[in-house]
Amino acid sequence: MEVKTIKDVDEETWREFKAIAAKNNVRMSSLLRIMIKEFEKNSKNFWNEILNGEKLMNDKEAEEMKILTIRLRKELI
């Protein structure tokens, strides 16, 4: 077994990590692997919803907002 180090982990976080592993009766290495997979899955789901989800405004409203933004930027310059 190879030992790895995670730098700058405060005592409270380390204690909580150990407690979660013990409470769920899993090794800390397994818990870390699960946490990473869940993080990746949640991140992908988040961006998928943002990029492919329902539109918040129709195309006409988006075009009007774009024109307004261009005008505001010109005024600020």
Legacy VTK file of the C-alpha trace (Angstrom):
# vtk DataFile Version 3.0
C-alpha trace
ASCII
DATASET POLYDATA
POINTS 77 float
0.000 0.000 0.000
1.314 3.424 -0.963
0.748 6.424 1.291
-0.412 9.679 -0.336
-0.488 13.132 1.223
-3.073 15.871 0.920
-1.567 19.184 1.935
-3.312 21.908 3.914
-6.214 19.831 5.241
-7.294 21.352 8.536
-7.989 19.144 11.559
-11.751 19.707 11.524
-12.078 18.658 7.868
-9.873 15.604 8.408
-11.854 14.589 11.501
-15.137 14.987 9.629
-13.841 12.953 6.680
-12.785 10.136 9.015
-16.148 10.274 10.811
-18.115 10.030 7.565
-16.054 7.009 6.498
-16.557 5.320 9.866
-20.270 6.095 9.976
-20.751 4.551 6.525
-18.430 1.637 7.295
-16.155 2.305 4.285
-12.448 2.822 4.020
-11.301 6.410 3.600
-9.814 5.618 0.181
-13.171 4.247 -0.988
-15.001 7.268 0.383
-12.641 9.627 -1.452
-13.177 7.694 -4.701
-16.979 7.913 -4.236
-16.808 11.621 -3.466
-14.771 12.324 -6.606
-17.162 10.352 -8.825
-20.169 12.153 -7.327
-18.483 15.529 -7.793
-17.774 14.772 -11.450
-21.326 13.531 -12.033
-22.881 16.586 -10.366
-20.620 18.924 -12.315
-21.573 17.296 -15.623
-25.276 17.404 -14.712
-25.007 21.084 -13.777
-23.389 22.108 -17.060
-25.687 19.875 -19.085
-28.685 21.637 -17.510
-27.164 25.081 -18.132
-26.185 24.407 -21.737
-29.064 22.184 -22.840
-31.893 23.130 -20.504
-35.017 25.081 -21.222
-34.480 28.596 -22.593
-35.057 31.389 -20.094
-36.102 33.840 -22.818
-37.228 33.564 -26.407
-35.040 34.516 -29.376
-36.667 37.943 -29.782
-36.033 38.836 -26.113
-32.440 37.616 -26.414
-31.837 39.773 -29.483
-33.309 42.828 -27.730
-31.056 42.229 -24.729
-28.044 41.878 -27.019
-28.813 45.228 -28.699
-29.306 46.913 -25.329
-26.008 45.506 -24.058
-24.152 46.805 -27.117
-25.623 50.284 -26.580
-24.685 50.283 -22.889
-21.116 49.231 -23.659
-20.760 52.024 -26.214
-21.954 54.559 -23.617
-19.372 53.345 -21.102
-16.460 53.689 -23.516
LINES 1 78
77 0 1 2 3 4 5 6 7 8 9 10 11 12 13 14 15 16 17 18 19 20 21 22 23 24 25 26 27 28 29 30 31 32 33 34 35 36 37 38 39 40 41 42 43 44 45 46 47 48 49 50 51 52 53 54 55 56 57 58 59 60 61 62 63 64 65 66 67 68 69 70 71 72 73 74 75 76
